[in-house]
Amino acid sequence: MRENIKKMQMIEETQGTEQFQKVEHNRKRAVLIASILVVAIIIPCFICIGVTLLEDRKYYLISILIICASLIPFVIQIKQQQFSSRRLILIASMAAIATLGRIAFFFLPQFKPVLAVVIMAAILVGPMDGFLVGVLTGFISNFYYGQGPWTVWQMYCFGLVGFVAGLIFSHGKHNKFLVCLYGFVATFLLYGGVINFASVIMFYSYITPGALKASYIQGIPFDFIHAVATVIFLYFIYHSFTEKITRIQKKYKM
């Protein structure tokens, strides 16, 4: 009789665990789908509206819309009771570090630590967290460098590099070499590729193959320096960021 009761209890516990895991999986899936929609569709639509309908003149409005859209997945997590104020503080702190780092290296064009910090934020905290760090860094730091239609593109590109890093390394399997390799490739191809295309949109009357070719060729040395800088900063901050953020997450159960 006792054995039967124990068996029933074990079955109920197993079923409860499976149901809990299923609910958690569905919640994470909903947040991931929302994040992908925001990054791949909603924000690019805002940028297109700014370029076409608003003629690149309402870049402050588009910047605010991008920030608001970036918060959508976090709103979903708040409703699911899976988001804490401590996590928001961590995101804000990393955005502050990236912003101060970008300003501190103002005397070295393209040699900035922004993408290194954004990538580490995305890997250690989450894809959308890294995206938001990049978006905030691009917007805030340009109050020092100067706001303009390029701001929305920089915000998006900073965030995009982080978001993709978060997706690639989402299972926690990463090391310094792989992260540095990703940093170089993503900075050179992803960030550089989008920014060079944006340069044609902003500074040419028409998009032509010749204009695109000229923009990408002229951008190679700048993108290369930026990519090397990202690798260098990742090399030096990888272990310290990993240890400190992991410690914070364990301490506050984030």
FENSULNOR-V166085 format. One record per helix or strand of 3 or more residues. SS is the DSSP state (~ for helix, > for strand). FROM is the first residue (numbers start at 1). LEN is the number of residues. Records with the same first field share a line. If there is no record, write none. Layout:
# FENSULNOR-V166085
SS->FROM-LEN ; FROM-LEN
This chain:
# FENSULNOR-V166085
~->2-51 ; 59-12 ; 72-8 ; 85-20 ; 114-11 ; 127-19 ; 150-19 ; 176-28 ; 209-43
